[in-house]
Amino acid sequence: MNPLVIKRICTAIACLFVLLLFFLNCCTIVDNSEVGIKFKKFSVSDQGKLVTTPVTGFTFYNPITTSVYKYPVFIQRVDYDPFNVTTRDAAVFTMDPVLAYQLNRDKASDVFSKYRRPLKDIEYGYMRTCVYDAYRITANNYTSDELMASRAKFEFEVRCMLDKSLGDEGFIVTEFTSQITPPESLSAAIEAKNQAIQESLKAENLVKQAEANAKIAIAQAEGEAKALKIKADGEAYYNRTVAASLNELLVKQDAIEKWNGQLPTYSGGGALPFIDISK
């Protein structure tokens, strides 16, 4: 093959390779789980703000003067390390929050213009400060007893503060939970109080049980007494009936023993028995 032709072919291949690299560097794909921020590297607005444009799908740009930064817009979850806050009466509570949020697509350009950092950096920078301040400020409005008695109300107020502070910056809070750990002294006092309540309930139950047993015993005694009375009344009636029968027999027996064997007579003649010995 002619060397000149070979040289031209190699030159063409090299040009195509350079064009391919340039094309790859000039194009990016932003899928629907992301938001792309296209910005000019060397240009700002009159107010000193970075000029940005949200983009999605296939995006072409000049890599020399322009760049595209991507933010995820699906839900992110952050489990912060525990930290301490102080209540109004100087009790120290430990908070262990978990935050779920997502970037507001409509404010993605503002977030990038202000921070120009990945979301992970923002999570442990500005967002963590917001979380800490919400706990700290809210806890300062409660005494330790009030906080323990109104945990749901406390967490609701913290959530409201986060919705406001993070929402203004372009972040939507989707879920917020926390584990609240009281100081050891307060935990011991609560445990002792609960133990006392349990013992009081136990003693109260024993008293109620004793009262119930006494009522049962009284009811049984009353039942037995009534049964005895009924039995005695029956026996008395029986004795009276038997006694009456015996008295009649005794009278007849005494008459028989005293009878001389002669029947009395009456004017019409004939004997008249004065007792009925057939009975």
ABEGO torsion letter per residue (X at the ends): XBAAAAAAAAAAAAAAAAAAAAAAAABBBBBAABBBBBBBAABBBAAGBBBBBBBBEBBBBBAAABBBBBBBABBBBBBBBBBBBBBAAGBBBBBBBBBBBBBBAAAAAAAAAAAGBBAAAAAABAAAAAAAAAAAAAAAABBAAAAAABAAAAAAAAAAAAAAAAAAAGBBBABBBBBBBBBAAAAAAAAAAAAAAAAAAAAAAAAAAAAAAAAAAAAAAAAAAAAAAAAAAAAAAAAAAAAAAAAAAAAAAAAAAABAGBBBBBAAEEBBBABBAAX
